[in-house]
Each structure stands twice: as C-alpha cells, then as structure tokens.
Amino acid sequence: MHIVHYNLTTTTKEGGVETFVWDLARQQARVGHRVTIVSGRGPISRDVPGVEVRTTGYIDRDRFAFGPLRRAWALRKLAERLTMLPRGLWLVGRPDLVHIHKPYDLPLAPLLKLRGVPLFYHGHGEGFFPGDRVLARQAAALLSCSSYNAETLRSHYGLEATIVFNGVDTDHFQPTPLDADLRRALAGDARRVVLMPGRFMPWKGHAYVIDAFAMLRDLSARLVLVGDGETRERLEDQAAALGIGDTVLFTGTVPHRDMPRYFAAADVVVGASLASETFGMVLAEAMACERAVLASSWRGYDDVVIHGETGERFAAGDPRALAASLRRLLADDGWRAACAAKGRKRVDDLFRWERVAARVQGVYDRVLGGAGPAS
C-alpha cells in the first residue's frame, strides 16, 4: 500500500502532531508499506528508513497577519495551507490513500476524490474554519487522538471518529540513567526539579505555574521551562516581578532526541493546559521514561493521566491547587515511584507504536476492503 502523510509543518516545526507523523510513517514503513511525507520546505528532517520526504514552498501564516486576519488564527493557517496546495497536490500523485493531520488540509478531499484517492482526516486539535463541515464529509474516515477530541469532532462535524491514541516511541522514551551534569545545570542549588516542556502559548498555563511556584519558596525546588514561544518574554518578566527569577529556568528549545535525558533529571513533569490540549503527548513521553507526572483537570489529559494511579491531577488554572498538589507529590518519594511505574505500564499497554499503527491500519482496511502492506 502506498500511504501519503500530508502535513505542511512536519518539516517546518517541532511539535506533537509533527512527531506523530514521523513516528507513524516509520512504523508503517517497518511493516512493509511504501510511505511518503508531503510537507512544507523547512529545516526539520529525520532519518526514517523507507520513508520518502517531498517538500514544497508556501507562504508563512505570519505574512497574512494584517487587517481582519491579524487575530483570525484559523483563517491565517488555512491561507498558509492553501498556498502549498497546488504544488502539494502534484507531489501527492496517485497513492492508495492520503492521511492528513490538520483540518486546514481538508480542501484536498474533494480534489483527491476526483482522482479516486481516499482522504483520511486525523483530528489532533480544534482548529475549525468556515466551510470545514462540508469538506469533512468528503473524507473517507475520521480518526481522533483522544476521547476528548473525538467528542469535539462529533460536536462540530456531526461525524463519528475512531479513537487512535497518540503513539510513544518506547525504544527512545524509556528509563534513562541520570546525567549528573545536566541535573546540576537544571537544579542549581535546589533539591528538586519540576520540568514543564512545551510551546509557550497562553493556553498552556505557564503563567499560573509560575504563580504557583511563588507559593513554594520553602521547598527548595526549581521550575524548568523547556521550550519557546510567543509568551516567553512576558513569563520571564512575571518570574522576575514575583522575585523568583532564579527559581525559574528557561532552557529554550530542546531537541526531541534529548528529552529522555531531561525527563531523567526531573522529579516531576507538569502539564498545565487550560484549553486546546487534546492528549498530553509530553506527559505520555515522561511516563514512558518512568517519571511522575502532574496534570491539570483539563479533559484533554484524561486518556493519559489517571488521578491517584499514573499521576496527580489538579484544578486547571488554579495556582493554589497546583501548589498544593506539587507539594504533596514532591514530599512523597514512594508515591512518585509508584506513579512512575504505573505510568510506564499504561504507555506499554496503550501507546506503543505497534498498537497505534495497527489501529490506524484497521481504519484503512475498513474503508479500502482489507488491502495489506505492499510486497
């Protein structure tokens, strides 16, 4: 079977969806499929045996940030995708199927239908735009990364989606020996390290995590924010204004391949989203590395973190609730270890790539009539 994954940002950005595309493509190639990634021309590349990457130019969404489009994020993303579409459609060719991962690529569906090529839409977020309901009905099937996201798609499109959890590369994300030099660099003089990886976006909750840390001055803990983004300068100013500038470390972007070392150097890994989070990929990767995790009550984390079992949950957006949960978790070494062990087991049971890819294949087979891997 020839499978094309079509997603502009796979080779232009680092992120959860982008990692999903690379890893699903890798697993599909391993079992004998011919796999092609069609993406925007950018600096990101990975050595994935058996996967061909085809890229093309496009006009960046930021160039559409004028007039009424300045705050119309979804329309700007759609415009960006449409600039890639003519050349991207040519690069797709005539495969057995095309798998998209953002709704902004739904305009491909009717065009591919004319060629007799089915399009599979995999929901990972909530980026809707005018007219997408009509386009979604041109897709051969909908998939979704979580139960929360499946409900979102059902509510918006009126269509059922098969839940296929995001996958974790458990060969890469696994318990790793502590890098003592990295631990010292992250901890400074503190006894504990609390790690929060992720893009700096308002809905990720970095601001109230910093507020919570201002309530924990007695704990000898350091908050390490891994990543970058539009709110970084504001967050640095917030930490300084609260008098905890030395307690909050901003590392900048860390390559995906290095994250197991950072997880190993942490006592707790936090996910604090208030909205939009549909799975909690970073927390699943931390669990695979046998780290204790702390997640907000935002429903997008529900499939990953089970309160009191694989981690602790706290009221989203509430710094006091976060501070209290973090205090309890950091104080109990045995509880953290138990959560870490159960977290790894949950990843092995549900999120290994062999399981994820097999579930995706089941959706393909249901639509295409059981076509198997290419010989």
KAWO-V160579 format. One record per residue. N is the residue number from 0. PSI is psi as a letter, one per 20 degrees, with the letter a starting at -180 (999 if undefined). Layout:
n->[N | N]
psi->[PSI | PSI]
This chain:
n->[0 | 1 | 2 | 3 | 4 | 5 | 6 | 7 | 8 | 9 | 10 | 11 | 12 | 13 | 14 | 15 | 16 | 17 | 18 | 19 | 20 | 21 | 22 | 23 | 24 | 25 | 26 | 27 | 28 | 29 | 30 | 31 | 32 | 33 | 34 | 35 | 36 | 37 | 38 | 39 | 40 | 41 | 42 | 43 | 44 | 45 | 46 | 47 | 48 | 49 | 50 | 51 | 52 | 53 | 54 | 55 | 56 | 57 | 58 | 59 | 60 | 61 | 62 | 63 | 64 | 65 | 66 | 67 | 68 | 69 | 70 | 71 | 72 | 73 | 74 | 75 | 76 | 77 | 78 | 79 | 80 | 81 | 82 | 83 | 84 | 85 | 86 | 87 | 88 | 89 | 90 | 91 | 92 | 93 | 94 | 95 | 96 | 97 | 98 | 99 | 100 | 101 | 102 | 103 | 104 | 105 | 106 | 107 | 108 | 109 | 110 | 111 | 112 | 113 | 114 | 115 | 116 | 117 | 118 | 119 | 120 | 121 | 122 | 123 | 124 | 125 | 126 | 127 | 128 | 129 | 130 | 131 | 132 | 133 | 134 | 135 | 136 | 137 | 138 | 139 | 140 | 141 | 142 | 143 | 144 | 145 | 146 | 147 | 148 | 149 | 150 | 151 | 152 | 153 | 154 | 155 | 156 | 157 | 158 | 159 | 160 | 161 | 162 | 163 | 164 | 165 | 166 | 167 | 168 | 169 | 170 | 171 | 172 | 173 | 174 | 175 | 176 | 177 | 178 | 179 | 180 | 181 | 182 | 183 | 184 | 185 | 186 | 187 | 188 | 189 | 190 | 191 | 192 | 193 | 194 | 195 | 196 | 197 | 198 | 199 | 200 | 201 | 202 | 203 | 204 | 205 | 206 | 207 | 208 | 209 | 210 | 211 | 212 | 213 | 214 | 215 | 216 | 217 | 218 | 219 | 220 | 221 | 222 | 223 | 224 | 225 | 226 | 227 | 228 | 229 | 230 | 231 | 232 | 233 | 234 | 235 | 236 | 237 | 238 | 239 | 240 | 241 | 242 | 243 | 244 | 245 | 246 | 247 | 248 | 249 | 250 | 251 | 252 | 253 | 254 | 255 | 256 | 257 | 258 | 259 | 260 | 261 | 262 | 263 | 264 | 265 | 266 | 267 | 268 | 269 | 270 | 271 | 272 | 273 | 274 | 275 | 276 | 277 | 278 | 279 | 280 | 281 | 282 | 283 | 284 | 285 | 286 | 287 | 288 | 289 | 290 | 291 | 292 | 293 | 294 | 295 | 296 | 297 | 298 | 299 | 300 | 301 | 302 | 303 | 304 | 305 | 306 | 307 | 308 | 309 | 310 | 311 | 312 | 313 | 314 | 315 | 316 | 317 | 318 | 319 | 320 | 321 | 322 | 323 | 324 | 325 | 326 | 327 | 328 | 329 | 330 | 331 | 332 | 333 | 334 | 335 | 336 | 337 | 338 | 339 | 340 | 341 | 342 | 343 | 344 | 345 | 346 | 347 | 348 | 349 | 350 | 351 | 352 | 353 | 354 | 355 | 356 | 357 | 358 | 359 | 360 | 361 | 362 | 363 | 364 | 365 | 366 | 367 | 368 | 369 | 370 | 371 | 372 | 373 | 374]
psi->[p | o | p | p | p | o | o | g | i | h | j | i | q | p | r | g | g | g | g | g | g | g | h | g | g | g | h | h | h | h | j | i | q | p | p | p | p | p | r | q | p | a | i | p | q | q | n | o | p | j | p | p | p | p | q | r | r | r | p | q | h | h | i | j | m | q | c | i | i | g | j | m | g | g | h | g | h | g | g | g | h | h | h | i | g | g | h | g | h | h | h | g | c | m | a | h | q | p | o | r | j | q | h | i | j | h | i | h | g | h | g | h | h | h | i | k | o | q | p | p | p | o | p | i | b | k | n | r | q | p | i | h | g | g | h | h | i | i | q | h | q | p | q | q | i | r | h | g | h | h | h | g | g | g | g | g | i | k | q | q | q | p | p | o | q | q | q | p | n | i | h | g | n | r | p | p | q | p | o | h | g | g | g | h | h | g | h | c | i | q | h | q | p | o | p | n | q | q | q | n | q | h | i | i | j | h | g | i | g | g | g | g | h | i | i | k | h | i | i | l | q | p | p | o | o | o | a | r | a | h | j | g | g | g | h | g | h | g | g | g | h | i | k | k | h | i | i | o | p | o | i | a | p | p | q | h | h | i | h | h | h | h | g | h | j | q | h | q | p | p | p | k | q | i | r | h | p | i | g | l | g | g | h | g | h | g | h | h | j | l | q | p | q | o | q | r | j | p | h | i | i | h | i | g | o | o | p | i | f | i | a | q | q | r | p | p | j | o | h | g | g | g | g | g | g | h | g | g | g | h | i | n | h | g | g | g | g | g | g | g | g | h | g | g | g | g | g | h | h | h | j | q | h | g | g | g | h | h | h | g | h | h | g | g | h | h | g | i | k | k | p | a | q | q | 999]
